[in-house]
């Protein structure tokens, strides 16, 4: 037990050091990117650092499997150079048994990342997007789906228009039972339009069965007028913007994802992308454990055998290959080419089997 705790502590310490190095690199890169992105808004160094600090956790989370793999490589190289692995084997412990503690630590690390860090990153991502929009002095188009229907927001220099629809088609470009409320720059409502249907065309909404009220009149109901069929309402939205307004699944806390997926299904939208992300998050602990095994498989050899540099290079290449395979499987799952469960769980399962086979070959021949 003491030896297992020692290996687990060494692994977690190495992981924190590697993560801190990557955090510093990502922070500096993102600061430069924020200054470039908001060059016209005269963003101060402090504001850029704040935005970069909010984005850095998400960047680290994306490359967490690679960080774990590099931590595993660094750990077992250090143990091999200090001959601690030789002493461990001489004490009667096999290499696979010595790996139990780091693998369990990686599983726990993945569980904590999914259950605790994931919601934190979702909150920081949303806050970062809000701050970035404010600094750009722009108005973001926002889409929200709830049991009450579909909500959109389009922005112009003159103000905003909030759009509500009871239901919509799959990509949100054709609305049924649509309501458009326009606000001026000070946030006061100006007009309201109710339409039986609204179809998105380049640069405008084409309205059917529409009525308009001027909310600035003393009696808006008395001034209600029917708009002609095919009346147009200017917009800066397009189909791609509406799809992107769903936001990435990573911006939604994993605890809220099941309810959000149910809302998408109820509104008639495809939730495949979010289902794939949800399953991939559940599979993250297994992927981290596989990365530990991959790193160990190439670097548990004693340094006197030589070719340590080559083995480290092979370990890094194997880690990147698994990471690439995971991304490919994610894209295939999101496009419906393969089942969601297969897209999420096959890369960590394949990586685990590959690493165990490598360890058995190198240790037992």
KACORKA-V478461 format. One record per backbone hydrogen bond with DSSP energy under -1.0 kcal/mol. CO is the residue of the C=O (numbers start at 1). NH is the residue of the N-H. Records with the same first field share a line. If there is no record, write none. Layout:
BEGIN
CO=NH  NH
END
This chain:
BEGIN
1=5
2=6
3=7
4=8
5=9
6=10
7=11
8=12
9=13
10=14
11=15
12=16
13=17
14=18
15=19
16=20
17=21
18=22
19=23
20=24
21=25
22=26
23=27
24=28
25=29
26=30
27=31
28=32
29=33
30=34
31=35
32=36
33=37
34=38
36=39
38=41
44=48
45=49
46=50
47=51
48=52
49=53
50=54
51=55
52=56
55=59
56=60
57=61
58=62
59=63
63=67
64=68
65=69
66=70
67=71
68=72
69=73
70=74
71=75
72=76
73=77
74=78
75=79
76=80
77=81
78=82
79=84  85
80=83
83=87
84=88
85=89
86=90
87=91
88=93
89=92
94=98
95=99
97=100
99=103
100=104
101=105
102=106
103=107
104=108
105=109
106=110
107=111
108=112
109=113
110=114
111=115
112=116  117
113=118
116=120
117=121
118=122
119=123
120=124
121=125
122=126
123=127
124=128
125=129
126=130
127=131
128=132
129=133
130=134
131=135
132=136
133=138
134=137
142=153
144=151
146=149
149=146
150=165
151=144
152=163
154=161
159=156
160=183
161=154
162=181
163=152
164=179
165=150
167=176
169=172
173=200
174=169
175=198
176=166  167
178=195
179=164
180=193
181=162
182=190
184=187
188=184
190=215
191=182
192=213
193=180
194=211
195=178
196=177
197=208
198=175
199=206
201=204
203=235
204=201
205=233
206=199
207=230
208=196  197
210=227
211=194
212=225
213=192
214=217
219=223
221=224
225=212
228=231
231=207
233=205
238=242
239=243
240=244
241=245
243=246
244=247
248=251
249=252
253=256
256=260
257=261
258=262
259=263
260=264
261=265
262=266
263=267
264=269
271=275
272=276
273=277
274=278
275=279
276=280
277=281
278=282
279=283
283=287
284=288
285=289
286=290
287=291
288=292
289=293
290=294
291=295
292=296
293=297
294=298
296=300
302=305
303=306
307=311
308=312
309=313
310=314
311=315
312=316
313=317
314=318
315=319
316=320
317=321
318=322
319=323
320=324
321=325
322=326
323=327
324=328
325=329
326=330
327=331
328=332
329=333
330=334
331=335
332=337
333=336
339=343
340=344
341=345
342=346
345=349
346=350
347=351
348=352
349=353
350=354
351=355
352=356
353=357
354=358
355=359
356=360
357=361
358=362
359=363
360=364
361=365
END
